[in-house]
Structures are given as structure tokens and as C-alpha cells.
Amino acid sequence: MNILYLNDPSCVHSLKWITYFSNQKENYTCYIIGQELQDKILTQTNLDKLKKSNMIYLPPIADFSVTKFPRTIKEFKRLKQVIKEHKIDLVHVMFAEPNALWALGKKYFNIPMVLTTRGTDVLVTIPQLIEKKHPFNKLLSILFRKAFSNFDYISSTSLKQQKSVLKILGNNNVPNGVLRTGVYMDKILTENDTTFVDALRNKKYLFFPRYMNTLYNHDFSLDAIQLLPPNIKKEYTMVFIDANGRAVGYIGDIKKRMSNMKDVNFLFLEEIPQATIFELTRNASIVIMNPKSDGTPVSAIESMAVETPVILGPLDYDQDIFNQDTIWRLNEWSASELTDTIVEIIEKTPSAVLEKKLLNAKATVLEKADTMKEVQKIEKIYHQLVNES
């Protein structure tokens, strides 16, 4: 089966799914097309990873644009040519905004199309477009609803996303379900001490694993860190990642704030391999994340799998996974509440209570968020759609 993915070629979570298929060379050939902006910031390391995983990276496409319609028509024709030239059996769009709009050409492409939503796309961006009353937004609303209705299957990584998808679809009936990104349990549960950060050996630390972006709300974390009692500031290192990331201006602001907090030990790591992130997660005292919007956070699932306490922000997470028996969740956007929760876990929670909660968290993700189980579900959907086409 030949599969074309419209996907950010550097997105770790999407590539996790695609790798399952690309590593089965005898059964699948996987092609990836990204957006022009994603292509411009693609590194040779990214390209080497794609090649190593047997993924064929094709030249990017320009974003779907209503105002630049001739360009959009040209890109429709190019996608049609790619489908014909590489004998594509199925197209999988891995993020709804803006790539879902290419499904408007479904009859033209004449092959099955699958959409996977990730979070912000259907929880924030598209709903905001639909809610605005401007005539242009009204047009975009109609186009997105039509595009969504053209897909043969829509998967979401959380129940909240699925609800939003159904709202976008309106009265249109499209098969849909929740398929979580999850984690490959065998990889996260396999210890590899050689990949650990030497500067943190035999040290206590709190880990903030989300990349540097305003969406991930690191300023809020710094506000809470500033309020921590002196003993925790002295005993624990605050570990952040992506110091050399794409959001240069934002990273500069974060570094400045860190440098002004003289009584706190920070370690701001640059690009690190996934295996190192696993080890940082495994050995952390607490993993903390508080993005402004979220789906089913893989970083949280990884933490739960290795029995590390997780603190999440006050978002509407899926209760079957993220509940009071598995994680700590803030009630409101209060830095002092985050500070108090950190202190509660470190100093006030009895070890027996903590152990019970962490074991329950691990059992929950083993049951509900195993990538292998989830990706095998989408594999069945692929075959069903291709066989019926």
C-alpha cells in the first residue's frame, strides 16, 4: 500500500505513527509532503531521520489559500500528479489546519482520505474562524465543514477534539473515533542510562518537557518556580528543553527571566534525542506542563508510564486517563496553586499514597494509550478504506 501523508516532517508525534508503516517496507511505502514554512526550517538531521525510517520526503506544497486561488488550483493539480505518479492508495492528513482543506478535492483525487486532528487545530484555530461573523470567515467555515465531510474517516487524539470535530461536521455523517498518539510502551519502559544528562546525575530536578513556544506557557511555570520555598529552590534543578529552538524571540525572553532568578538552579538543554527525554522523564521528581490548549499530551503519558508524578494545567483533559487517581491537575490558572502542588508532592504526600497513584497511572496508560494498539486500529481502517475504494 502506498500512503501519502500531509504532515509536518519534523513532528515527532506524527512520525511515531508513520514509522510503524514505513518500517514494514514489504507492505507499505510512505511519502510525506509538508508545508513550505515547515520545509524551510527542516534540518539535515530531520531529513536523515526520515530516510533512516524509510520515509520518502517530497517537495512541499503552499498552504491552501482562498485569496490566492490560482496558486491553490495549481497545488491541487500537483497533488493529483503526485498521487498518479507514485500510485498512492490513500492520503492521510495529520493536522486539520490548514491541510484538511485539500479534502475539497477528494472527488478529483479519487482515493480514500483520512484526517487526524491533534489539538489546537480543532480546539482553537478552526472554531475561532467559524465563530467570527466576517463574510470571509463565513466562507472559511463553509469550506472547512465541506472538507471535513469529504473525509472517509476522522480520528482525534482526545475526546474533547472528537466533540469539536462533530460540531464542525454539523449534520454531516463521517465515521470518526478517538485514536490516541500514545507511546510505544516497550521503548519508554526500557531503561538506557547511557543517554542520561551527566550534569543531572545524582541530582533532584523538576522537568518541564514541552518545547519553547508561547502555546506551552513557560512563563506561567517560571511564575510558580519563583514562589517555591527556598529549600526546594536549593535542592532541585529546574530542567527545560529546546534552548536552540525555532521560537528565537520567546526563548530569549525565557532565558532573560531565568537569569534574573538568581536563587534558582536552571538547566536549559538544547536539542536532545528522544531517548534522553525518556531518561529525563524517568528520573525526574515531577514532570510539569501547562499549555494554553492541549489534546492528549504524550509527555504526560510517558511520565505516567514510568511512574513519575505529573502536574497538568486546568484544561479539559480526557477523564478516563487524566483524573484525580492518576495525575495532579490545577483548578485554575494560578501560579501559587502550581507552587503549592509541587510542594504537596515533594513534602506532604505520604509515600504509600504516592506509590498507589503512580501505579494506577501506569496501569491506565498501559490499557488506554499504547501506541502499538492505537496504530494497529488505524491500520485496519486503512485496509478497509482501500479495499472498498
C-alpha positions as CSV (number, residue, x, y, z in Angstrom):
1,M,0.0,0.0,0.0
2,N,1.3,3.5,-0.9
3,I,0.4,6.1,1.6
4,L,0.8,9.9,1.2
5,Y,1.0,11.9,4.5
6,L,0.3,15.6,4.5
7,N,2.3,16.2,7.7
8,D,4.9,18.3,9.3
9,P,8.1,16.3,8.5
10,S,9.7,17.2,11.9
11,C,6.6,16.4,14.1
12,V,7.8,13.7,16.4
13,H,4.3,12.6,17.4
14,S,3.1,12.1,13.8
15,L,6.2,10.4,12.7
16,K,5.8,7.9,15.6
17,W,2.6,6.6,13.8
18,I,4.1,6.8,10.3
19,T,7.2,4.8,11.3
20,Y,5.0,1.8,12.2
21,F,4.1,1.6,8.5
22,S,7.4,2.8,6.9
23,N,9.3,0.1,8.8
24,Q,7.2,-2.5,7.1
25,K,8.8,-2.0,3.7
26,E,7.3,-5.1,2.2
27,N,3.8,-3.9,2.9
28,Y,3.9,-0.1,2.8
29,T,5.6,2.8,1.1
30,C,5.2,6.1,2.9
31,Y,5.5,9.5,1.3
32,I,5.5,12.8,3.2
33,I,4.6,16.3,1.9
34,G,4.9,19.2,4.3
35,Q,4.1,22.9,4.1
36,E,6.5,25.4,2.6
37,L,7.3,27.0,6.0
38,Q,7.9,23.6,7.6
39,D,10.3,22.8,4.7
40,K,12.3,26.0,5.2
41,I,13.2,25.2,8.7
42,L,13.8,21.5,8.1
43,T,17.3,20.4,9.2
44,Q,19.6,17.8,7.7
45,T,19.1,15.8,10.9
46,N,15.3,15.8,10.2
47,L,15.9,14.6,6.7
48,D,18.4,11.9,7.8
49,K,15.8,10.6,10.3
50,L,13.1,10.4,7.6
51,K,15.5,8.5,5.3
52,K,16.5,6.1,8.1
53,S,12.9,5.3,8.7
54,N,12.2,4.6,5.0
55,M,10.0,7.7,4.5
56,I,10.2,9.4,1.2
57,Y,10.1,13.2,1.5
58,L,8.6,15.1,-1.4
59,P,8.8,18.8,-2.1
60,P,6.4,20.9,0.0
61,I,3.1,22.5,-1.0
62,A,1.9,26.0,-0.5
63,D,-0.8,26.5,2.0
64,F,-4.4,26.3,0.8
65,S,-5.5,29.9,0.2
66,V,-8.8,31.3,-0.8
67,T,-7.3,34.7,-1.7
68,K,-4.6,33.1,-3.9
69,F,-6.9,30.8,-5.7
70,P,-4.8,30.3,-8.8
71,R,-2.0,29.0,-6.6
72,T,-4.4,26.7,-4.8
73,I,-5.6,25.3,-8.1
74,K,-2.0,24.7,-9.1
75,E,-1.4,22.8,-5.9
76,F,-4.5,20.7,-6.4
77,K,-3.1,19.7,-9.8
78,R,0.3,18.9,-8.2
79,L,-1.2,16.7,-5.5
80,K,-3.1,14.9,-8.2
81,Q,0.1,14.3,-10.2
82,V,1.9,13.0,-7.0
83,I,-1.0,10.6,-6.4
84,K,-0.8,9.4,-10.0
85,E,3.0,9.2,-10.3
86,H,3.5,7.3,-7.0
87,K,0.4,5.2,-7.3
88,I,-0.9,6.5,-4.0
89,D,-3.7,4.3,-2.4
90,L,-4.6,6.6,0.5
91,V,-4.0,10.2,1.7
92,H,-3.7,10.8,5.4
93,V,-3.8,14.4,6.6
94,M,-2.2,14.6,10.0
95,F,-3.2,18.1,11.2
96,A,-6.5,19.8,10.3
97,E,-5.5,23.4,9.9
98,P,-4.9,24.2,7.0
99,N,-4.3,20.9,5.3
100,A,-7.8,19.5,5.9
101,L,-9.0,21.9,3.1
102,W,-7.2,19.7,0.5
103,A,-10.1,17.2,1.0
104,L,-12.2,19.6,-1.0
105,G,-10.5,17.9,-4.0
106,K,-11.5,14.4,-2.8
107,K,-13.5,13.6,-5.9
108,Y,-10.7,15.0,-8.1
109,F,-8.1,12.8,-6.3
110,N,-10.5,9.8,-6.4
111,I,-8.8,7.9,-3.5
112,P,-9.7,7.5,0.2
113,M,-8.7,10.3,2.6
114,V,-8.2,10.1,6.4
115,L,-7.8,13.1,8.8
116,T,-6.2,13.1,12.2
117,T,-6.7,16.1,14.5
118,R,-4.1,16.9,17.1
119,G,-5.5,19.6,19.5
120,T,-5.1,23.3,18.8
121,D,-6.3,22.8,15.2
122,V,-9.9,21.8,16.1
123,L,-10.0,23.1,19.7
124,V,-8.9,26.7,19.0
125,T,-8.0,27.7,15.4
126,I,-10.9,26.4,13.3
127,P,-13.6,27.1,16.0
128,Q,-12.3,30.7,16.2
129,L,-12.6,31.0,12.4
130,I,-16.2,29.7,12.5
131,E,-17.3,31.9,15.4
132,K,-16.3,35.2,13.7
133,K,-19.1,36.9,11.7
134,H,-17.0,38.4,9.0
135,P,-18.1,37.2,5.5
136,F,-14.6,35.8,4.8
137,N,-14.7,33.8,8.0
138,K,-18.2,32.6,7.0
139,L,-16.7,31.3,3.7
140,L,-13.9,29.6,5.5
141,S,-16.4,28.0,7.9
142,I,-18.3,26.6,4.9
143,L,-15.1,25.3,3.3
144,F,-13.9,23.6,6.4
145,R,-17.3,21.9,7.1
146,K,-17.3,20.7,3.5
147,A,-13.7,19.5,3.6
148,F,-14.4,17.6,6.9
149,S,-17.4,15.9,5.4
150,N,-15.3,14.7,2.5
151,F,-13.0,12.5,4.6
152,D,-13.6,8.8,4.8
153,Y,-12.5,8.7,8.5
154,I,-11.6,11.3,11.1
155,S,-9.5,10.3,14.1
156,S,-8.8,12.6,17.1
157,T,-6.3,12.2,19.9
158,S,-8.8,13.2,22.6
159,L,-12.5,13.0,23.4
160,K,-12.7,16.8,23.5
161,Q,-11.3,17.0,20.0
162,Q,-13.8,14.5,18.8
163,K,-16.6,16.6,20.2
164,S,-15.2,19.6,18.3
165,V,-15.0,17.6,15.1
166,L,-18.7,16.6,15.4
167,K,-19.6,20.3,15.9
168,I,-17.6,21.3,12.8
169,L,-19.3,18.5,10.8
170,G,-22.7,19.7,11.7
171,N,-25.3,17.3,10.2
172,N,-22.7,15.6,8.0
173,N,-22.1,12.0,9.0
174,V,-18.5,10.8,8.8
175,P,-17.0,7.8,10.6
176,N,-14.8,9.1,13.4
177,G,-13.2,8.0,16.6
178,V,-10.5,8.6,19.3
179,L,-7.1,7.2,18.5
180,R,-4.5,8.5,20.9
181,T,-1.0,9.1,19.8
182,G,0.1,7.3,22.9
183,V,3.6,5.9,23.5
184,Y,5.5,2.8,22.4
185,M,5.5,1.1,25.8
186,D,8.4,-1.1,25.1
187,K,10.6,1.9,24.3
188,I,9.6,4.1,27.2
189,L,9.9,1.2,29.7
190,T,13.4,0.2,28.5
191,E,16.0,2.0,30.6
192,N,19.0,3.4,28.8
193,D,21.2,5.1,31.3
194,T,23.9,6.0,28.7
195,T,21.6,8.6,27.2
196,F,21.0,10.4,30.5
197,V,22.3,14.0,31.0
198,D,25.6,13.8,33.0
199,A,25.0,17.2,34.7
200,L,21.9,15.8,36.4
201,R,23.3,12.5,37.7
202,N,22.6,12.1,41.4
203,K,20.6,15.4,41.4
204,K,17.0,16.1,42.1
205,Y,15.1,18.0,39.4
206,L,11.7,19.1,38.1
207,F,11.2,18.5,34.4
208,F,9.3,20.8,32.0
209,P,9.3,18.7,28.8
210,R,7.3,20.9,26.3
211,Y,9.1,22.8,23.5
212,M,9.6,26.5,23.5
213,N,6.5,28.2,22.2
214,T,4.1,30.7,23.7
215,L,1.4,28.0,23.4
216,Y,3.2,26.0,26.1
217,N,3.1,28.8,28.6
218,H,6.5,28.5,30.2
219,D,6.1,32.0,31.7
220,F,3.5,30.5,33.9
221,S,5.9,27.8,35.1
222,L,8.5,30.4,35.9
223,D,6.0,32.4,37.9
224,A,5.4,29.3,40.0
225,I,9.1,28.5,40.3
226,Q,9.7,31.9,41.7
227,L,7.2,31.3,44.5
228,L,8.8,28.0,45.6
229,P,10.2,27.9,49.2
230,P,14.0,28.4,49.5
231,N,14.7,24.7,50.4
232,I,13.2,23.4,47.1
233,K,14.9,26.1,45.1
234,K,18.2,25.0,46.6
235,E,17.7,21.2,46.4
236,Y,16.1,20.9,42.9
237,T,17.2,21.9,39.4
238,M,14.6,23.2,37.0
239,V,15.1,21.5,33.6
240,F,13.7,22.9,30.4
241,I,14.4,21.9,26.8
242,D,14.6,23.4,23.3
243,A,17.0,26.2,24.2
244,N,18.1,26.4,20.5
245,G,14.6,26.0,19.1
246,R,12.6,27.9,16.4
247,A,11.0,30.5,18.7
248,V,14.1,32.6,19.0
249,G,12.4,35.7,20.5
250,Y,10.4,33.8,23.0
251,I,13.5,31.7,24.0
252,G,15.4,34.9,24.5
253,D,12.7,36.2,26.9
254,I,12.7,32.9,28.8
255,K,16.5,33.0,29.2
256,K,16.3,36.5,30.5
257,R,13.8,35.6,33.1
258,M,15.8,32.6,34.2
259,S,19.0,34.7,34.5
260,N,17.1,37.2,36.8
261,M,16.1,34.4,39.2
262,K,19.4,34.2,41.0
263,D,18.2,31.8,43.7
264,V,17.1,29.1,41.3
265,N,19.2,26.4,39.5
266,F,18.2,26.1,35.9
267,L,19.4,23.7,33.2
268,F,18.2,24.8,29.8
269,L,19.0,22.0,27.4
270,E,19.3,22.3,23.6
271,E,18.1,19.7,21.1
272,I,18.3,16.3,22.7
273,P,17.3,12.8,21.3
274,Q,14.0,11.1,22.3
275,A,15.9,8.5,24.3
276,T,17.3,11.3,26.5
277,I,13.9,12.8,27.1
278,F,12.7,9.3,28.2
279,E,15.5,9.1,30.8
280,L,14.9,12.7,31.9
281,T,11.2,11.8,32.4
282,R,12.0,8.5,34.2
283,N,14.4,10.2,36.7
284,A,12.5,13.4,37.4
285,S,10.9,14.1,40.7
286,I,7.9,15.7,38.9
287,V,7.1,16.4,35.3
288,I,5.2,19.7,34.8
289,M,3.3,21.1,31.8
290,N,0.7,23.8,31.5
291,P,0.0,24.6,27.8
292,K,-2.8,27.0,26.9
293,S,-4.5,24.3,24.9
294,D,-3.8,20.6,24.6
295,G,-5.0,17.2,23.3
296,T,-3.8,14.0,25.0
297,P,-0.3,15.1,25.9
298,V,2.2,12.4,25.0
299,S,4.7,13.8,27.5
300,A,2.2,13.2,30.3
301,I,1.5,9.7,29.1
302,E,5.3,8.9,29.0
303,S,5.6,10.2,32.6
304,M,2.7,8.1,33.8
305,A,4.2,5.0,32.1
306,V,7.4,5.3,34.1
307,E,5.7,6.2,37.4
308,T,6.7,9.9,37.5
309,P,4.3,12.4,39.1
310,V,2.6,14.7,36.5
311,I,1.1,18.1,37.0
312,L,-1.2,19.4,34.3
313,G,-2.9,22.8,33.9
314,P,-6.6,23.5,34.3
315,L,-7.7,22.2,30.9
316,D,-10.5,19.8,30.0
317,Y,-8.4,16.6,29.7
318,D,-9.9,13.1,29.0
319,Q,-11.0,11.9,32.4
320,D,-10.6,8.2,31.5
321,I,-6.8,8.8,31.6
322,F,-6.2,12.1,33.4
323,N,-8.1,12.1,36.6
324,Q,-7.5,12.5,40.4
325,D,-6.3,8.9,40.7
326,T,-3.6,9.3,38.1
327,I,-2.3,12.9,37.9
328,W,-2.4,16.3,39.7
329,R,-4.4,18.9,37.8
330,L,-4.7,22.6,38.6
331,N,-8.2,24.0,39.3
332,E,-7.3,27.4,37.8
333,W,-4.5,29.4,36.2
334,S,-2.9,30.3,39.4
335,A,0.9,30.2,39.8
336,S,0.6,29.9,43.5
337,E,-1.6,26.8,43.1
338,L,1.1,25.2,40.9
339,T,3.7,26.1,43.5
340,D,1.5,24.5,46.3
341,T,1.0,21.4,44.2
342,I,4.8,21.0,43.7
343,V,5.3,21.3,47.5
344,E,2.4,18.9,48.2
345,I,4.0,16.2,46.0
346,I,7.5,16.7,47.3
347,E,6.9,17.3,51.0
348,K,3.3,16.4,52.0
349,T,2.1,13.3,50.1
350,P,2.7,10.0,52.1
351,S,4.9,7.6,50.1
352,A,2.2,4.9,50.2
353,V,-0.4,7.3,48.7
354,L,2.1,8.5,46.1
355,E,3.1,4.9,45.1
356,K,-0.6,3.9,44.7
357,K,-1.4,6.8,42.5
358,L,1.7,6.3,40.3
359,L,1.0,2.6,39.9
360,N,-2.6,3.4,38.9
361,A,-1.4,5.9,36.4
362,K,0.9,3.3,34.8
363,A,-1.9,0.7,34.6
364,T,-4.2,3.3,33.0
365,V,-1.8,4.2,30.1
366,L,-0.9,0.6,29.5
367,E,-4.5,0.0,28.9
368,K,-5.6,3.1,27.1
369,A,-2.6,4.8,25.5
370,D,-0.3,2.1,24.0
371,T,0.8,3.4,20.5
372,M,1.1,-0.1,19.1
373,K,-2.6,-0.8,19.9
374,E,-3.7,2.6,18.5
375,V,-1.8,2.5,15.3
376,Q,-3.0,-1.1,14.6
377,K,-6.5,0.3,14.7
378,I,-5.7,2.9,12.0
379,E,-4.0,0.2,10.0
380,K,-7.3,-1.8,9.9
381,I,-9.1,1.4,8.8
382,Y,-6.6,1.9,6.0
383,H,-7.1,-1.6,4.6
384,Q,-10.9,-1.3,4.9
385,L,-11.0,2.0,3.0
386,V,-8.6,0.9,0.3
387,N,-10.4,-2.4,-0.2
388,E,-13.7,-0.6,-0.5
389,S,-12.4,2.1,-3.0
